């Protein structure tokens, strides 16, 4: 019985040490976002090619109009 308790305590101790080591803040997790690492703010003069920018005044097809309509909720009918 005492051997089982000692083994259980030893397993708990080793498990906590392994978990603490894997969760240490020095672990290199993820990557540095290089697009956000610039020192100087962007001035907006470097935009995408005009062929890749959407046309805000362009025609919207009829089948897409329903998906662009704002969501409206009907009031729920309460049972009387």
N, C-alpha and C positions, 0 to 999 in steps of 0.2 A: 504494500500500500504506500509506504513512504517512497519507494523507488518510483512509483507512478507519479506521485506529487512532485518529486524532484525533476523528473523528466518533463512534466507539464510546465513547471516553472522555467526550466532551461529552454524549452521550445518557445515559450512566451517571450523570454528575454531575447533570444536570437531573432524571433520574428519582429519584435519591436525595433531592434537594431537594423535589420534589413529594410524595414519600411521607412525608418528615419533617414537612412542613407539614400534611399531612392527618392525621397521627397525633399532632399536638401536644396536650398536655393542656388547652390553653385552648379546644379545640373543644367546643362545647355539644352533648353527645351525651346522648340520653335525656331524662328528665324527673325532676323532684323528686317523690318520693312524698308527696303532701299528707296522706294518712291516717296516715303515720308521723311527721309533722313536729311533732306536738303537744309542747309543753313539759312539761305536767303529765301524769302517767300516768292512764289511765282507771280509774275506780273500779268499773266493772262494773254500774252502775245503769242504764245506757242499753243495754238489750238489744233484740233484734229483737221484733217483734210476736209474741204467742204463736201466731198462726196459721202463722207461718213457722218455728217451732222444732219439731224432731222430737220425737215422743213416745217416750221410752226404754222405756216399758212397753207400747207398742202391739203389736198383732198383726202377725206377719210372715207373708205369704202362703206357701203350700206351694212355689210355683215359685221363690221367692227363697231358700229355706232352703239349697239346694245351693250357691248362690253365697256364702253367709255361713259355710259350714262351713270349719274350718281346714284348711290344706293338709297332707296327710300323704304321705310318700314311702315307697314300698315299697323294700326293699333290692334293689339290682341283682343279678341272677344272673350270676355269673362263669362264663365258659366253662371247662370242665375239659379 
